[in-house]
């Protein structure tokens, strides 16, 4: 396809068509992959929820909280990464981190 003969308006319309088609195909590819995964799980007799639960610990996977702030139970920490301020303050007051364990 020779794009050099198209006007800017025609190129923008073509671009919009390409974006729509790409989204459509990506959706189709995603559905096809899901169908294949479900078929494999069914063939080996494995519930899909178990398959998902045993997936790798990639980015975005969640880790259970191991510590909870006794003063504000909505504040929790997994024990990974930098200590939250409330954990540091608790430890600085001479208390044990074991007191915060869930």
TAUR-V713122 format. One record per residue. N is the residue number from 1. D_LAST is the distance of its C-alpha to the last C-alpha in whole Angstrom. Layout:
((N & D_LAST) (N & D_LAST))
//
This chain:
((1 & 63) (2 & 65) (3 & 63) (4 & 66) (5 & 68) (6 & 65) (7 & 65) (8 & 62) (9 & 61) (10 & 62) (11 & 59) (12 & 56) (13 & 57) (14 & 57) (15 & 54) (16 & 52) (17 & 53) (18 & 52) (19 & 48) (20 & 48) (21 & 49) (22 & 47) (23 & 44) (24 & 46) (25 & 46) (26 & 42) (27 & 41) (28 & 43) (29 & 42) (30 & 38) (31 & 39) (32 & 41) (33 & 38) (34 & 36) (35 & 39) (36 & 39) (37 & 35) (38 & 35) (39 & 39) (40 & 37) (41 & 34) (42 & 37) (43 & 39) (44 & 37) (45 & 35) (46 & 32) (47 & 30) (48 & 29) (49 & 26) (50 & 25) (51 & 27) (52 & 25) (53 & 22) (54 & 23) (55 & 25) (56 & 25) (57 & 22) (58 & 24) (59 & 24) (60 & 22) (61 & 20) (62 & 16) (63 & 13) (64 & 10) (65 & 8) (66 & 5) (67 & 5) (68 & 6) (69 & 9) (70 & 10) (71 & 14) (72 & 13) (73 & 10) (74 & 12) (75 & 12) (76 & 9) (77 & 10) (78 & 10) (79 & 11) (80 & 15) (81 & 18) (82 & 18) (83 & 16) (84 & 16) (85 & 18) (86 & 15) (87 & 13) (88 & 17) (89 & 18) (90 & 15) (91 & 16) (92 & 20) (93 & 20) (94 & 19) (95 & 16) (96 & 13) (97 & 11) (98 & 9) (99 & 9) (100 & 6) (101 & 4) (102 & 0))
//
